[in-house]
């Protein structure tokens, strides 16, 4: 009789531990994974032939835009949860909102919105390779145009 009670207690304890373990694993799966979203703000112009050495890794992408000069103005990174917004201030009273949507086939879908006040200038979704970037030609600024480099990395 005592063995039976001990066996029953052990079975109940094991069941309770399994229930707690499964609940903990499911809760961990529901926690949003963070995505590192990085933006670079670049001033492109035809005023001179200067090329910021910091931009060398993306020179081929930038040259497609046909400007003669490229100068890095700002770099900023944020850790952003899936389907939430990272908001970045862009010169000229503009804001860039980037929201990671999903990771599929090692490509990240990003909802990208550039606004000036309440007016949306760009509102689109792009897919880029994980740890990749894309270049977005932006609005006029100081005799040239702002160019936005947007990258995302999910672990």
N, C-alpha and C positions, 0 to 999 in steps of 0.2 A: 504494500500500500504506500509506504514512504517513497519507494523508488518511483512509483507511478506519479506521485505528486511532484517529485523533483524533475521527472521527465516532462511533465506538463508545464512546470514553471520554466524549464529550459526552452521548450518549444514556444511558449508565449514570449519570452525574452528575445529569442531569435526572430520571431515574427515582428516584434516591435522594432528591433534594430534594423531589420530589412525595410520596414515601412519608413522609418526615419531616413535611411540611406537613399531610398528611391525619391522621397520628397526633396531631400537636399540636392540630389542630382538634377531633378526637374527644375528646381528653383534656380540652380546655377545656369541651366540652359536658357532660362528666360531672361537672365540679366543681359542687357544689351552689350555687345562687343563694341569697343570704341574704334573709330577710324581716324587716323591722323590726316586731317585736311590741311594742306599748305597752299597758300596763295602767294604769288609774287606780282607786284605791281611795277610795270616797266613803262617808261616814257619813250615812245618811238617818235622820231622826227626826221626831217631832212635838213636841219639847220647846220649840221656838221657831219663828220665821218667817224665820230667817237663810238666805240663799242665797249661797253662795260665788261671787263674780264670776268666778273662774277657770273655773267650770262653765257659764257663760252659753252657749257654743256647743252644749251638749247639753241645754239647759233643757227643750225640748219632750219629749225622750226621758225625762228624769227625772220630769217632772210626771205622767207616766202611772202612776208607782208610788204616787202619792197621799200622799206624805209632805210635811210643811210645811217642813222644814229639810234642806239639803244642804251638806255641808262636805267639801272635798277633803282626804284624809289623806296620800296618797302617789301619785306618778307614777313609773313605771319603764319603761325600754325596753331591749330586747335584740335583737341581730341573731341570728336563728335560721335554721339551714339547713333545707331541705325534709325532712320526715319525721324531724326530730329535735325534742327537747323544749327549750323555754324554761321555766324554773322560777322562779316569783315567790313570795316570802313574803307571806302575807296575815295581818293581825292575828288573834290567837286561836289561834296554833299551826297555822295552815292553810297549804296550799301550792296554788298554781294552776299547772297544767302546760298549756302551749299548744304544739301541734305543727302547723305548716303542712303540709297534705297535698297540695294541688294548686292550680294557678291555671288556671281555665277560664272563658272568656267574661267576662274581667275581674273574676271573683269568686274569692276565696280560700276554700278549705275549711280550717277549723281544728278540730283535735281538742282539746277543752277538758275538763280534769279538775280539779275542786276536791276536795282531800282534807283530812281532819283526822286526823292520825296515819296509821293504815293504812286508815281508813274513807273510802270515796269518798262525797262529798256530791253531786257532779254529775259526770257522765261522758257527754259528747255531742259531736257534730260539727255545726258551723254553717258556713254559707256567707255571706260578707259581701262587699260590693263592695271591690275593691282600693282601699286608702286609706280604707276605711270603718270603722265601729265598731258594736258592739252593746253593750247594757246587760244585765247579768246580776244579778238580785236575789239577794243572798247571805244569809249566816247572821246571826243576831242578834249585836249588839255594842254595849256601852255604852248601853243604853236605846233603841237604834234597830236598824238593820240595815245591814250592809255592802252596798254596791252596787259591782259591778265593771264598769268600762268597758274593753272589749277592742277594740283596733284592730290592723290589719296592713297593711303596705305592701310590695309587691314591685316591684322595678325592672324 
